[in-house]
Structure formats: structure tokens, C-alpha cells
Amino acid sequence: MPFDTKLIDDLVRVATGAFGAVAGVREEARTRLREQFEHILSRLDVVTREEFEIVRALAQRAREEQELLAARVAALEAAPKPAVEAKPAAAKRPATKRTAAAAKPARKAKAAPSSAAPAPKGRRVRTKAVD
């Protein structure tokens, strides 16, 4: 029995169309899922890959600098400390009474209170000004 080529061509066209439709549905589903994931991730406040790589590089550089500084501190702590020189005692002369008295400023004399009775200690007495 010979095959009908027209029937086979029709079946191939239907199968190709079905596969094309399935591929279209597949791509549509993939696009919708990607949109949903992006929407969910945008609400979660997740960083992008570029931002993550930048912060990662900054952290790596900070770690390297910290290691260098730690090695430098260890080297400074291991280095011998220089001896402290003693200052001669003759460099400082004691002050005499005369020079100490000359250095103090003179005190101003206190004005006598206007009333005859002295004001009690710690309290300030106000007097009325008479014109």
C-alpha cells in the first residue's frame, strides 16, 4: 500500500505548528515567570550583582589594608624602644619669695558698703540709687 504524501505533509505541518505553539507557550511561561521573580525580588530590596561585586571588592581591599596595618603594628611593637634621656636637675631653679611676689598682680581694694551694718556673708545686698 503506497503512502499518501499529501496526508504525510499535512501531518508534518500540524506537528510543526503544534511544536511551534508549544515553544511559544514555553517562551511565554518563561517570560511571565521571570517578570514575577523580578517583581518579588524588587519588593525584597535585594542588591544587584554589580552592587554586590563592588562591595565585595571594597571589603577585600579593606581586609588587605587591615592585614598590612596589623603587620606594621607587630613590627613596631617588636622593635627595641629607644632609651629615655634623663634631664639635668640644674635646669630648673626654685622660685624665690621676691620673684614669686613680683609675679602676682596687685589686688584691688574692696569698696566699703554704703550702709553701716555689714552685709551677711554669702548674700548680696541691693541698695536703691538715690538721684
ABEGO torsion letter per residue (X at the ends): XBBBAAAAAAAAAAAAAAAAAAAAAAAAAAAAAAAAAAAAAAAAGBBBAAAAAAAAAAAAAAAAAAAAAAAAAAAAAABBBBBBBBBBAAABBBBBAAAAAAABBBBBBBBBBABABBBBBGBBBBBBBBX
